């Protein structure tokens, strides 16, 4: 049917229907767009919780420190223990936790990690990971070391800790075990958060600890660039390859923290770790780091005297294991008749008033084959009358017992002896008390 064949009234009605449908479709599209924008705003608002907002004239507080990694001596410091925001220096601790899992065998470098929606919506800088995709452990490491990828950091946090919040608690516990007592982590990336606090001294501790603990994986911090999905990703640390001996490790920036840099330099058998927090610009921060390195590496030691930084032992003391005292007597039901132990009895001196001891202590009297001293009946005091020399019949039974019975008797009569008596021996070396 052609529109021209319709009457004017039907023609107008048809055009009205088309216009209504067009308006309705446009309204639907607008509603969808508004819903998406609202969802994005909510996600950004949730992520920006506790985010500090400063004006254009804000100058972040400054702090720095230079530590001789071989002698543990502080060569220079300015406000080393003042609280500061770590920014992306946070990712050094995130990588410390990941390296620990790799070393334990829970992950491999080619293990694929799942990308969640929470990880994908992180603010830049990031790799642009998509929800429900995957990224290998090694690519996540390189992405954090070079581009300081926030999405990769959250992927790692969720893979190790289940959630970023739980992972942050693990990070804080790990920091305190390393001696970083003034550091608290609430996210894995270093994105702005008021509660995320550290100090220059704590970052110097971390910069040394990750090298001492994971020398094989620390090499990733010296990555100048790597190729990911057809693109070259370059390192944000402009001093790599520009300062002799620099082997890493990490940059960081937020509005609240200013420009941060944690550096490690090995030169002429010397090794220093330096931290600058609160630089006014990237160029000013880099220039200050150059100055600190050149001024203070000359005074560093070329001989290792400080021990490696290790995690503190478990603060919960373990209950001491009580040593069980050896038994000195056996119930009468377990005592072997004397005739079954005949070959193991030996002659000793006349003193018989010592406390009863098991057969393992060869100082116990053994010249009374008729009744072992450790029986329940009281021992006889024979100090007033010397023991007569045993007759040959007492010294050796007329009929030797079978070896199986003698062995069994020895085991029953001396359960705590370290060395059972030899049935065929007629003499025994008397050990001093307590030697067994």
C-alpha positions in Angstrom: 0.0 0.0 0.0 1.3 3.4 -1.0 0.9 6.4 1.3 -0.5 8.4 -1.6 -3.4 6.0 -2.0 -4.7 6.7 1.5 -7.2 9.4 2.3 -5.9 12.6 4.0 -7.2 11.5 7.3 -5.5 8.1 7.3 -2.4 9.7 5.9 -2.2 12.1 8.9 -2.9 9.3 11.3 -0.1 7.1 9.8 2.4 10.0 10.0 1.4 10.6 13.6 2.1 7.0 14.5 5.5 7.1 12.8 6.3 10.3 14.8 5.2 8.7 18.0 7.3 5.6 17.4 10.3 7.8 16.6 9.9 9.8 19.7 9.4 6.7 21.9 12.6 5.2 20.4 14.6 8.3 21.0 13.3 8.4 24.6 14.3 4.8 25.1 17.8 5.4 23.8 18.1 8.5 26.0 16.9 6.5 29.0 19.5 3.8 28.4 22.2 6.4 28.0 21.2 8.1 31.2 21.2 4.8 33.0 24.7 4.0 31.8 26.0 7.4 32.8 24.4 7.1 36.2 26.0 3.6 36.7 29.4 5.0 35.7 29.0 7.9 38.1 28.0 5.6 41.0 31.0 3.4 40.3 33.3 6.4 40.1 31.8 7.8 43.3 32.3 4.5 45.1 35.9 4.3 43.9 36.6 7.9 44.9 35.5 7.4 48.5 37.7 9.3 50.9 39.5 10.9 47.9 41.2 14.2 49.0 40.4 17.2 46.9 42.9 20.1 46.8 43.0 23.4 45.1 45.4 24.3 42.2 47.8 26.0 44.7 48.1 22.9 46.8 51.8 22.0 47.6 52.1 18.4 48.9 54.3 17.9 51.9 57.9 16.8 51.2 60.0 14.0 52.6 63.1 12.0 51.6 65.6 9.5 52.8 68.8 7.9 51.5 69.9 4.6 53.1 73.0 2.6 52.6 71.6 -0.9 51.8 74.9 -2.6 52.8 75.4 -1.1 56.2 71.9 0.0 57.1 73.1 3.5 57.8 70.9 6.5 57.0 73.0 8.8 54.8 70.4 11.6 54.5 66.9 12.3 55.7 64.2 15.0 55.7 60.9 14.2 57.5 61.5 10.5 57.2 58.8 9.5 59.6 56.1 12.0 58.7 52.9 10.5 57.3 52.6 10.7 53.5 50.4 9.2 50.8 52.3 6.5 48.8 50.4 6.8 45.6 51.6 4.1 43.1 54.5 3.2 45.3 51.7 1.0 46.8 52.2 -1.4 43.9 55.6 -2.4 45.2 53.8 -4.0 48.2 51.2 -5.5 45.8 54.0 -7.1 43.8 55.8 -8.3 47.0 52.6 -10.2 47.9 52.3 -11.6 44.3 56.0 -12.7 44.3 55.4 -14.5 47.5 52.6 -16.5 46.0 54.7 -17.3 42.9 57.5 -18.5 45.1 55.1 -20.7 47.0 53.9 -22.3 43.8 50.4 -21.0 43.9 50.9 -19.1 40.6 53.1 -19.3 37.6 54.2 -16.5 35.3 51.8 -17.9 32.6 48.8 -18.4 34.9 45.8 -16.5 33.5 44.1 -14.1 36.0 40.4 -13.3 35.7 39.5 -9.6 35.2 36.5 -8.5 37.1 34.2 -5.5 36.5 35.7 -3.8 39.6 39.2 -4.2 38.2 38.2 -3.0 34.7 36.6 0.3 35.8 39.6 1.5 37.8 40.7 5.0 36.9 43.8 5.5 34.7 46.5 4.8 34.4 45.7 1.3 33.3 46.1 -1.3 30.5 42.4 -1.1 29.5 41.5 -4.6 30.6 38.0 -5.8 29.7 35.6 -7.5 32.2 35.6 -11.3 32.0 38.9 -11.3 30.1 42.2 -12.7 31.4 45.7 -11.4 31.8 48.8 -13.5 32.5 50.7 -13.1 35.8 53.8 -11.9 34.0 51.9 -9.3 31.9 50.2 -8.0 35.1 53.7 -7.7 36.7 55.1 -5.8 33.7 52.0 -3.6 33.5 52.4 -2.5 37.1 56.1 -2.0 36.9 56.0 0.1 33.7 52.6 1.8 33.2 51.7 1.5 36.8 48.4 -0.1 35.7 45.7 0.2 38.3 43.4 -2.4 36.7 46.3 -5.0 36.8 46.9 -4.2 40.4 43.2 -5.0 41.3 43.3 -8.2 39.2 46.3 -9.4 41.3 44.6 -8.3 44.6 41.5 -10.3 43.8 43.5 -13.3 42.7 45.5 -13.4 45.9 43.1 -12.1 48.5 39.7 -12.8 47.1 38.7 -9.1 47.3 40.7 -5.9 47.2 39.6 -5.1 50.7 40.9 -8.4 52.2 44.1 -8.1 50.1 44.7 -4.6 51.6 44.5 -6.0 55.1 47.1 -8.7 54.1 49.3 -5.9 52.7 49.1 -4.0 56.0 50.0 -7.1 58.0 52.9 -7.8 55.7 54.1 -4.2 56.0 54.1 -4.4 59.8 55.9 -7.7 59.8 58.7 -6.1 57.7 59.0 -3.2 60.2 56.9 -0.7 58.3 55.0 0.2 61.4 53.7 3.5 60.1 52.1 2.2 56.9 48.5 1.3 56.3 47.0 0.1 53.0 43.3 0.3 52.0 43.7 -0.5 48.2 46.1 -2.3 46.0 46.8 0.4 43.4 47.6 3.6 45.3 44.6 5.5 44.0 43.6 8.4 46.3 42.5 7.4 49.8 43.0 9.3 53.0 43.6 6.3 55.1 46.4 5.0 52.8 49.5 6.2 54.6 53.2 5.5 54.6 56.6 7.2 55.4 59.8 7.7 53.5 61.6 5.4 55.9 59.0 2.7 55.5 59.3 2.8 51.7 63.1 2.5 52.0 62.5 -0.6 54.1 60.2 -2.0 51.4 62.6 -1.1 48.6 65.4 -3.1 50.3 63.2 -6.0 51.5 61.8 -6.8 48.0 65.3 -7.1 46.7 66.6 -9.3 49.5 63.5 -11.5 49.4 62.9 -11.9 45.7 66.1 -11.2 43.7 64.9 -13.2 40.8 61.6 -11.3 40.4 63.0 -7.9 41.3 64.4 -7.6 37.8 61.0 -6.7 36.5 61.4 -3.2 38.1 64.1 -2.5 35.6 61.9 -3.1 32.6 62.1 -0.1 30.3 59.2 -1.2 28.0 57.3 -4.3 27.0 54.8 -5.1 24.2 51.2 -5.9 25.2 48.5 -6.6 22.7 50.4 -5.0 19.9 51.3 -1.8 21.8 54.6 -0.8 23.4 54.2 0.1 27.1 57.0 2.3 28.4 58.2 2.8 32.0 57.2 6.0 33.8 60.6 6.1 35.5 62.6 8.5 33.3 65.8 7.9 35.3 66.1 4.3 34.1 69.0 4.2 31.7 69.8 7.8 32.6 71.4 7.4 36.0 74.4 5.0 36.1 73.7 2.0 38.2 69.9 2.6 38.7 68.0 -0.7 38.6 64.5 0.4 39.6 62.1 0.7 41.2 58.8 2.7 41.1 57.2 6.1 40.5 53.9 7.4 41.9 51.6 10.4 41.7 48.3 11.6 43.1 47.1 15.1 43.8 47.5 14.5 47.5 50.9 12.8 47.4 52.7 14.8 44.8 55.4 13.2 42.7 57.0 10.2 44.4 59.9 8.1 43.5 61.6 5.0 45.1 65.0 4.3 43.6 67.8 1.7 43.9 71.3 2.3 42.7 74.3 -0.1 42.6 77.6 1.5 41.6 81.2 0.6 42.3 80.2 -2.2 44.7 78.0 0.2 46.6 74.2 0.0 47.0 71.8 2.7 48.1 68.0 3.0 48.3 66.6 6.5 48.1 63.0 7.8 48.4 61.5 11.2 47.4 57.9 11.9 48.4 56.0 15.1 47.5 57.8 16.4 44.5 56.1 19.4 42.9 56.5 18.0 39.4 58.0 14.9 37.7 61.0 16.9 36.5 61.6 18.4 40.0 61.3 15.0 41.6 63.8 13.4 39.2 66.3 16.3 39.6 66.1 16.0 43.4 66.7 12.2 43.1 69.7 12.7 40.9 71.1 15.1 43.4 70.6 12.8 46.4 72.2 9.9 44.6 75.3 11.7 43.4 75.9 13.4 46.8 75.5 10.4 49.1 76.5 7.2 47.2 80.1 8.4 47.7 79.7 7.8 51.4 78.1 4.4 51.1 79.9 1.2 52.2 81.3 -1.3 49.7 81.2 -4.1 52.2 78.0 -5.9 53.4 77.6 -5.7 57.1 73.9 -5.4 57.6 71.7 -8.5 57.5 69.0 -8.8 54.9 65.6 -7.4 55.8 63.4 -10.3 56.8 59.8 -10.6 58.0 59.4 -10.7 61.8 58.7 -14.0 63.4 55.2 -14.9 64.5 54.4 -12.6 67.4 52.3 -15.2 69.1 54.6 -17.2 71.4 54.3 -20.9 71.2 53.8 -23.0 74.3 57.0 -24.6 75.4 57.2 -28.4 74.9 57.6 -30.0 78.3 60.1 -32.8 78.4 58.6 -35.9 79.9 60.8 -37.2 82.8 61.9 -40.8 82.4 59.9 -43.2 84.5 61.7 -44.6 87.5 59.3 -47.4 88.3 56.9 -49.7 86.6 53.6 -51.1 87.8 54.0 -54.6 89.4 52.0 -56.1 86.6 54.7 -55.1 84.1 57.7 -56.4 86.1 59.5 -59.4 84.5 60.3 -62.3 86.8 63.9 -62.2 87.7 64.7 -65.6 86.2 63.8 -64.3 82.7 66.4 -61.5 83.0 69.2 -63.5 84.4 71.8 -63.0 81.6 71.4 -59.2 81.8 72.2 -58.8 85.5 75.6 -57.6 86.5 77.7 -57.1 89.6 78.1 -53.7 91.2 79.5 -52.4 94.5 77.9 -53.0 97.9 76.0 -49.7 98.1 72.4 -50.5 97.7 70.6 -47.5 99.3 70.3 -45.3 96.2 66.8 -44.5 94.8 65.5 -47.0 92.3 66.3 -46.3 88.6 65.4 -48.1 85.4 67.8 -50.5 83.9 69.1 -47.9 81.5 71.0 -46.3 84.4 73.6 -48.9 85.0 74.4 -47.5 88.5 71.3 -49.3 89.9 72.1 -52.3 92.0 71.8 -55.5 90.0 73.2 -58.2 92.4 69.8 -59.3 93.7 68.4 -61.5 90.9 65.7 -62.7 93.3 63.9 -59.3 93.3 64.4 -56.3 91.0 64.9 -53.0 93.0 62.1 -51.2 91.2 59.3 -53.4 92.3 56.5 -52.0 94.5 58.0 -53.5 97.7 60.5 -51.3 99.6 64.1 -51.9 98.7 66.3 -53.5 101.3 68.9 -51.4 103.0 72.1 -53.4 102.9 74.6 -50.7 103.8 75.3 -52.4 107.2 76.0 -55.8 105.7 78.0 -56.2 102.5 76.6 -58.4 99.8 78.1 -61.8 99.5 79.7 -62.7 96.3 77.1 -64.4 94.1 77.6 -68.1 93.5 78.2 -69.3 90.0 74.6 -70.5 90.0 73.5 -67.0 90.7 75.9 -65.4 88.3 74.7 -67.5 85.4 71.5 -69.6 85.2 71.9 -73.2 84.8 69.7 -73.1 81.7 70.1 -70.1 79.4 66.8 -68.6 78.2 66.0 -68.6 74.5 67.1 -65.4 72.8 63.5 -64.4 72.0 62.5 -64.4 75.6 65.6 -62.6 76.8 65.0 -59.8 74.2 61.4 -59.5 75.2 62.3 -59.3 78.9 64.9 -56.6 78.2 62.3 -54.5 76.4 59.8 -54.8 79.2 62.1 -54.3 82.1 63.8 -51.1 80.7 61.4 -49.2 78.5 63.3 -45.8 78.7 66.8 -47.1 78.3 68.6 -45.7 75.3 70.7 -48.8 74.8 69.3 -52.2 75.9 71.6 -54.4 78.0 73.3 -57.2 76.0 72.2 -60.6 77.3 75.5 -62.3 76.7 77.6 -59.6 78.5 78.7 -60.2 82.1 79.9 -56.7 82.8 78.5 -53.2 82.2 80.2 -49.8 82.3 78.5 -47.7 85.0 77.5 -44.3 83.6 77.3 -41.2 85.7 73.8 -40.2 86.9 71.7 -38.3 84.3 73.9 -39.4 81.4 71.2 -41.3 79.8 
